[in-house]
Amino acid sequence: MAVNRTPVLKRCRSLDLDPVFLGYDKKSKRQLIRRSRKLSEYGTQLREKQKAKFIYGVLEKPFRNYYDKADRMKGMTGENLMTMLESRLDNVVYRMGFARTRREARQVVGHKHITVNGKVVNVPSYLVKAGDVIEVKEKSRSIQRFKDIAEVTGGRLTPEWVDVDKENLKGTVSQLPKREQIDVPVNEMLIVELYSK
């Protein structure tokens, strides 16, 4: 399985991205020296796609598959794409506060600590639906790691499309997110333009 091992802060600097969107609260002290060359239209579109891929931890082929699926759905392709990326299980676990970062959420799901509607799901790319109940497995709740995570993410705001019971490490997806509820700094229209060439 392919894994993206790029150092997070280095990648954030190159994409002009705040590490907060990935769940990291530290900033890089290094300054990126940029040549004053203007980005072409293609370069701007490519950067937006790279930003979306990096934030959600998706590699090129699955990202392209999401785009194709979003294109076949009713409505705006860009909004469909963002909704699908946001409703990935690893992202929902991160949004509910059961992991500090999206990468940690992916690991928590992969290690079979998460159940969806009472069944263990260990696929980070699993797409949740409205009404799904996501919780940390009964056995895993006593692990020190989840107690530490609960302390760190206790003050984090949860989006309005999920209802979370942080005491019992349980949450419900009340509805699929709309584009205005997704606080990710990505211009999805540029991604659509890039793929529709």
Disulfide bonds with the S-S distance in Angstrom:
none
